[in-house]
Amino acid sequence: MKKSSTLAEISKFFHNGMTIMVGGFMGIGTPTTLVQLILDKQISEITLISSDTAMVDRGVGPLVTGKCLRKIIASHIGTNPETGRQMLSGEIDVELVPQGTFAERIRSGGAGLGGFLTPTGIGTTVAEGKEVLLVNGRQYLLELPIRAEIALLKAHQADRAGNLIYRNSARNFNPMMALAADIVIAEVDEIVEIGLLEPNRIVTPGILVDHLVCTGRGA
């Protein structure tokens, strides 16, 4: 299967009301070209799963300012004042999840688990509406897995089979999100021939990646 795709070719996967995971942390490791594609197509009513909403003009922040979102599942939103404004005005629904729980919910979604137990959030607003179980005399929250229709990733290099190498801290949430979506699209700086990537540096195997969009050399 040919994995190298154009923006026009992948645009067919996006529609109003969809659920999207986007990699990155404070904009580092976020596929900005794919974010811009969503804006250009004027996709709306999106449920966004992302570690944070970065800044107004950085990372996934433009999806907030562009009013593309219906709901956000994230660990923090404080660096993007527009997110807080829209939340308080009732324009968007925000589900704040402790970052470790956020990562584990995605990992559970990718592993096909039904959920997991954690003491994090007991006695706080995090526990509202969630099942509490008692294990060996200690209370735990039942946290449910997260999956998405599409995961949008950012990697440094890929080969034509879709194997991905990340650059330093830009790795962050990208690898786990590759496991937890029906369609995985990776924006990469460079695509090389199969066999040219150092095997020990490959983090995400190509079998998980459906489409590659190259924004640099080697397309």
Secondary structure, 3 states (H helix, E strand, C coil): CCCECCHHHHHHHCCCCCEEEECCECCECCCHHHHHHHHHHCCCCEEEECCECCECCECCHHHHHCCCEEEEEECECCCCHHHHHHHHCCCCEEEECCHHHHHHHHHHHHHCCCCEEECCCCCCHHHCCCCEEEECCEEEEEECCCCEEEEEEEEEEEECCCCEECCHHHHCCHHHHCCCEEEEEEEEEEEECCCCCCHHHCCECHHHCCEEEEEEECC
